[in-house]
C-alpha cells in the first residue's frame, strides 16, 4: 500500500499513563539490548523526518537505559569536503555498527533523495540513481545479518511552526533552530513530492518504512519506541546461554557460589 503522509496527521493524544508506559518500554528496551549484546547482533535504526518532528526526543528516550558502550548515535549533517569527493554512501559505510552494537542514524543516506535533490547538491541523474543504490545498500546490510529499522517522523506545517515558536521563546532551545530550518520550511511542497517519491521507491519488502505521526510528542515517542522494541525483539534469538562453566568455577572458588535452578 502506498504511503501517504496525510494519513499520519491526527495528532491523537496518548491513551494511557505516559510515564508508566515510557518506563515500561525503556525497561523492555534495556532487556532487548542485553540480549542483543549477548548474541552479538548488529542493528541499524534510521530516523528521518521534518525539522522539529521529534526525532531527537525519541532517540533520547530510546537509549535512556541502554549501555552506552553498545550503541552509537550518528547525527548526520552536510558532508565534509573529504566526503563530497567520494560516493555519497562512503561516509555511511564508515559508521555501520559492528557486533553487539546498535547504530542510530539521526538523518541518513536518504539525504541523497531529499535535501540533496531539493537543494541541487547533486544532479537529477544522481538522485534518481540513488533509489537503487540505497535499496542495494540496505539489502547488503540485511543479507550480512544486520537488522534494519526505518522510521519517518511526520508533522503538519502548523505543528512545526508551533515548535519553531517554542524554540525561539525558550533560551535553552534557541540553538536548535537555524536559518536552514526556514529555508526547508519554504520548500515544503517540494519536500512533500520528494518524500512521496522516496516512499514509492524505497519502502521495500526487506526494509519497510514506519511513519510516525509526530503531531503529539508523547504518542509519537510511545509509537516509535514500541515499533523499535517489536522489530528488535522479533529479530533476536529467544534463548539465553547458560553461564560460562569456567566463570562458574571461578565464582565457586572465590565466594562459594552455588548455581540456582
C-alpha positions in Angstrom: 0.0 0.0 0.0 1.3 3.4 -1.0 2.4 5.6 2.0 0.6 8.9 2.2 1.8 11.3 4.9 -1.6 12.9 5.1 -2.8 9.7 6.8 -0.5 10.5 9.7 -1.7 13.9 10.9 -4.4 13.2 13.5 -2.1 14.1 16.5 -4.1 11.9 18.8 -3.1 12.2 22.5 -1.6 9.1 24.1 -4.4 7.0 25.7 -2.9 5.9 29.0 -0.4 6.9 31.6 2.5 8.2 29.6 5.1 8.0 32.3 4.3 4.4 33.2 4.2 3.4 29.5 7.5 5.0 28.8 9.2 3.4 31.8 7.9 0.0 30.8 9.2 0.5 27.3 12.6 1.7 28.4 12.9 -1.4 30.7 11.9 -3.6 27.8 14.4 -2.0 25.5 17.1 -2.5 28.1 16.4 -6.2 28.2 16.4 -6.3 24.4 19.8 -4.5 24.3 21.2 -7.1 26.8 20.1 -9.9 24.5 21.4 -8.0 21.5 24.8 -7.9 23.2 24.8 -11.5 24.4 24.0 -12.8 20.9 26.5 -10.5 19.1 23.9 -8.9 16.8 24.1 -5.8 14.7 21.3 -3.3 14.2 20.7 0.0 12.4 17.9 2.4 13.3 17.2 5.2 10.8 15.2 8.3 11.8 14.2 10.7 9.1 11.5 13.4 9.2 10.8 17.1 9.3 12.7 19.6 11.4 11.3 19.7 14.9 9.3 16.5 14.3 10.6 14.8 17.4 13.5 12.6 16.2 15.9 13.8 18.9 13.4 13.4 21.7 12.6 9.9 20.6 16.3 9.0 20.5 17.0 10.3 24.0 14.2 8.2 25.4 15.1 5.2 23.4 18.6 5.0 24.7 17.9 6.1 28.3 18.5 2.7 29.9 21.0 1.4 27.3 24.6 0.5 28.0 26.4 3.4 26.2 29.3 1.1 25.1 27.0 -0.8 22.7 25.1 1.9 20.9 26.2 4.9 18.7 24.1 7.9 17.7 25.2 9.5 14.4 23.8 13.0 13.8 24.1 13.4 10.0 24.7 16.9 8.7 26.3 18.2 5.5 29.1 16.1 4.1 32.7 17.3 4.6 35.0 18.1 1.6 36.6 14.6 2.0 33.1 13.0 1.9 32.0 15.0 -1.1 35.0 13.7 -3.0 33.6 10.2 -2.7 30.4 8.2 -3.4 27.6 9.5 -1.2 27.3 6.2 0.7 31.0 6.2 1.7 30.5 8.2 4.8 27.8 5.8 6.0 29.8 2.7 5.4 32.3 4.1 7.9 29.6 4.4 10.5 28.0 1.0 10.2 27.8 -0.8 13.6 29.9 -3.8 14.5 28.9 -6.9 16.5 26.8 -6.1 19.6 26.3 -2.5 18.5 23.1 -0.7 17.6 23.8 2.2 15.3 21.2 5.1 15.3 21.2 7.5 12.4 19.6 10.9 13.1 19.0 11.5 9.4 20.9 9.3 6.9 21.7 8.3 3.4 18.2 9.4 2.5 19.5 13.0 2.3 20.5 12.0 -1.3 16.9 11.9 -2.4 15.6 14.6 -0.1 17.8 17.7 0.7 20.5 17.0 -1.9 17.7 16.6 -4.5 15.8 19.8 -3.4 18.9 22.0 -3.0 20.6 20.9 -6.2 23.6 19.4 -4.4 23.6 16.5 -6.9 22.3 16.1 -10.4 18.9 14.7 -11.4 20.6 11.6 -12.7 22.5 11.1 -9.4 19.4 11.4 -7.1 17.3 9.2 -9.4 20.1 6.6 -9.4 20.2 7.0 -5.6 17.0 5.0 -5.1 18.5 1.8 -6.5 21.8 2.5 -4.7 20.1 2.9 -1.4 18.0 -0.2 -1.8 21.0 -2.3 -2.7 23.0 -0.8 0.2 20.2 -1.7 2.6 19.8 -5.2 1.1 23.5 -5.8 1.6 23.2 -4.9 5.3 20.3 -7.2 5.8 22.0 -10.0 3.8 25.0 -9.7 6.1 22.9 -10.2 9.2 22.3 -6.6 10.2 18.8 -5.7 11.4 17.4 -2.5 9.8 14.6 -0.3 11.1 13.4 2.8 9.3 11.3 5.5 11.0 9.9 8.7 9.4 8.5 11.4 11.8 5.8 13.5 10.2 4.2 16.7 11.4 1.9 19.2 9.8 3.1 22.7 9.0 1.0 24.1 11.9 2.7 21.8 14.4 6.2 22.6 13.1 5.5 26.3 13.3 4.4 25.9 16.9 7.6 24.1 17.8 9.7 26.7 16.0 8.0 29.4 18.0 8.6 27.4 21.2 12.3 27.1 20.4 12.6 30.8 19.8 10.8 31.6 23.0 12.9 29.2 25.1 16.5 30.4 25.7 17.8 26.8 26.2 16.2 25.7 22.9 17.2 28.5 20.6 20.4 26.8 19.5 18.2 24.1 17.8 16.8 26.5 15.2 18.7 27.8 12.3 18.2 29.6 9.0 18.2 26.2 7.3 15.0 25.3 9.1 13.2 28.2 7.5 14.8 27.5 4.1 13.4 24.0 4.3 10.1 25.3 5.5 9.7 27.5 2.5 10.1 24.4 0.2 7.6 22.2 1.9 5.7 21.3 -1.2 9.0 20.3 -2.9 9.9 18.1 0.0 6.5 16.5 0.1 6.9 15.5 -3.5 10.4 14.2 -2.8 9.2 12.2 0.2 6.4 10.7 -1.8 8.9 9.5 -4.4 11.2 8.3 -1.6 8.5 6.1 -0.1 7.4 4.8 -3.5 10.9 3.7 -4.4 12.4 2.6 -1.0 9.5 1.2 1.0 10.8 -2.3 0.2 9.8 -5.7 1.4 13.2 -6.1 3.1 13.4 -2.6 4.5 9.9 -1.1 5.0 9.2 2.4 6.3 7.3 3.1 9.5 5.7 6.5 9.5 5.2 8.1 13.0 2.5 10.8 13.5 4.6 13.3 15.3 1.9 15.9 16.0 1.6 14.7 19.6 5.1 14.2 21.1 4.1 11.7 23.7 2.1 9.5 21.4 4.9 9.7 18.8 7.5 8.6 21.3 5.5 5.6 22.5 4.7 4.6 19.0 8.3 4.8 17.8 9.8 3.0 20.8 7.2 0.3 20.7 7.9 -0.3 17.0 11.7 -0.5 17.6 11.2 -2.8 20.5 8.9 -5.1 18.5 11.2 -5.2 15.5 14.4 -5.8 17.5 12.7 -8.4 19.7 11.4 -10.3 16.7 14.9 -10.4 15.2 16.7 -11.7 18.2 17.1 -15.4 19.3 14.8 -16.2 22.1 17.2 -18.3 24.1 19.8 -17.1 26.6 23.0 -19.1 27.1 24.0 -20.8 30.4 26.7 -19.2 32.5 30.3 -20.0 31.3 31.4 -23.1 33.2 34.9 -21.5 33.7 33.3 -18.4 35.3 31.1 -20.6 37.5 34.2 -22.4 38.7 35.9 -19.1 39.5 32.9 -17.9 41.4 32.7 -21.2 43.4 36.4 -20.8 44.4 36.1 -17.1 45.1 33.0 -16.9 47.3 31.3 -20.3 47.3 28.9 -19.7 44.5 26.1 -22.2 44.1 24.2 -22.4 40.8 20.4 -21.9 41.1 17.9 -23.7 39.0 
